[in-house]
Amino acid sequence: MRRCLGAFAERLAHDPSFAAFVIGVPGSGPLLSCAVGEYTRRPPSPRSTAANVGHVHSVITNPAHRRNGHGRACLIALLQWLAEHDCSHVQLRASAEGHALYEQLGFNTVDDAHMVWMPPTV
């Protein structure tokens, strides 16, 4: 966990394309919720001249504070930030728990085949 927090802090301090929106005060008790994402540059295409694609990496809410709108508020703030940074669309991998929230906010399930390549291990 400490390594993860360190990596997030490093990215937030030095990477303007990476953002986290948080409810709660770090260092003064548990965080209630956060949404973390980034945008990546992309070349224009015939379908879109937008410069960036947004990615939601995680939306997490403390189990004791779920169903109070905290995750929704953090995600809406992240989506607004991504829109302000010329994202043509935003992608995420939805958990079963978050699927309804994402649909309520306008996300659509895409029927594309999701494929992953991993280099061979030595």
Residue pairs with C-beta under 8 A, 6 or more apart in sequence:
8 20
8 36
11 18
12 18
12 19
12 20
15 38
17 38
17 39
17 40
17 52
17 85
18 36
18 37
18 38
19 36
19 37
19 38
19 78
19 81
20 34
20 35
20 36
21 34
21 35
21 73
21 74
21 75
21 77
21 78
21 81
22 31
22 33
22 34
22 74
23 31
23 32
23 33
23 34
23 70
23 73
23 74
24 30
24 31
24 32
24 33
24 62
30 62
30 64
31 62
32 61
32 62
32 65
32 68
32 70
33 59
33 60
33 61
33 62
33 65
33 70
33 71
33 73
33 74
34 58
34 59
34 60
34 74
35 56
35 58
35 59
35 60
35 71
35 74
35 75
35 77
35 78
36 56
36 57
36 58
36 59
36 78
37 54
37 55
37 56
37 57
37 78
37 81
37 82
37 90
38 54
38 55
38 57
39 52
39 53
39 54
39 55
39 82
39 85
39 87
40 52
40 53
40 55
41 51
41 52
42 50
42 51
42 52
42 53
42 88
44 50
44 51
48 88
48 89
50 86
50 87
50 88
51 86
52 82
52 85
52 86
52 87
52 88
53 87
53 88
53 89
53 90
53 91
54 79
54 82
54 85
54 87
54 89
54 90
54 91
55 90
55 91
55 92
56 75
56 78
56 90
56 91
56 92
57 92
59 71
59 74
59 75
59 98
59 101
60 71
61 70
61 71
71 98
71 101
72 101
72 104
72 105
75 101
75 105
76 105
79 90
79 105
82 90
90 107
92 102
92 107
94 102
94 107
